[in-house]
Amino acid sequence: MKKNILFDGLRSVARIGETAVVAAKAGIRYATEKPSNAKLMRETFESLGSTYIKLGQFIASTPSLFPREYVEEFQGCLDQTPTLPFSYIQEVLATEFAGRNLDEIFASIDETPLASASIAQVHAAKLTTGENVVIKVQKPGVETILYTDLNVVHWATKMLEKAIPKVKFASLSEIVDEIKTRMVREVDFIEEAQNLDDFVEYLEITNNQAATAPKVYHQFSTRRVLTMERLYGVSLTDFEVVKKYAKDPSQVLITAMNTWFGSLMLCKSFHADLHAGNLMLLEDGRIGFIDFGIVGQLNPEVWTACLAFMDALQKTDYTAMAENMLKMGMTHTKIDTHVLARDLERLFSGVLLADPQEILTSKPSDLNDIMLDMVAVGERHGIKFPRDFALLFKQMLYFDRFMRVLAPYTDIYADQRLKMVQTIEPQSLFKH
């Protein structure tokens, strides 16, 4: 134990030194090359690795808190990292299952990873009992680096606020605290396992047989190792394959969306990173939901207003949309709902009625432009969006993009098959 504490301490010191060196290099580059502040920050964050990449992704997904220039620049802050040698993964497994023989748990582990991101690496494996699984293994030192980096960022923001009391983001340290809370949760695989359990329970209670999520093997899971059932199928990013195997590709998306909207009401949290790579069309025709590391939460009052907002969006009732934006408690000033409604109509008419072919040929980052435009409309009226609502809305835009590709001439939010608002009372099933 003492050895681990000493090692973590030395690693923290080394990390602070590494951060200082990278920051110094960024300063020199700024003085000589004069790149844009946003570009320099993104490239510096990517040089600093996992924590700062996650911070960059937070900026990219939070247009309600950060300037457009930074939100747009950080769209390029990718979470893909080089794979680690399997020996490092073996070390983590040996540490997490200390006192247990790995050969008694896993009959085999594929040394070539299925995926590698900044925090974890995923490998296919087979249990000694015969089940095919995937194991998500946290990379060595990630947690120590995370805490060190976030403490440095927190200290820096506190110093900045003291030095410049009128800094543009008056609540910068509070934002960092929120980021810290979220990122610490993301490296706790026990919490991710609970998110999965919650979603699977929701599917069982609602008798949803059209969708599934991986079963968690809790006896072989820890804070740093998550062992899950392996699902076989294709990602919804493989649009051509989806079109080949699905008689009605639009139904695939409708099923996924109805399942997701139901979870918004009936689960403790909602999947907040449901891009096409985290949705699978399984060999048996079901929709597979994977990677529950990032979830959002809304309190009941805000959620009730969100439901009404989305229902109004479905009906293109812009006055009701404006009224429910106010009910979300996102403003303390008096708002002219008629003016806000007209602004929303101008925005969403373009989003929902755009030429499908034009959207097909546009860049994925255009989705974020729509979100930024909506935020801009809100800000003109003194409205600030809760971050989790921004995640919610952005997910809806992702779905819109998928549908435009899978079924280009389907107006997704006017589709009668779509059920954005569920009729089951959530309190009868789960508590938020």
Summary of the structure (lengths in Angstrom):
residues: 432
radius of gyration: 22.7
end to end distance: 38.0
largest distance: 67.3
contacts: 1280
relative contact order: 0.09
helix: 58%
strand: 10%
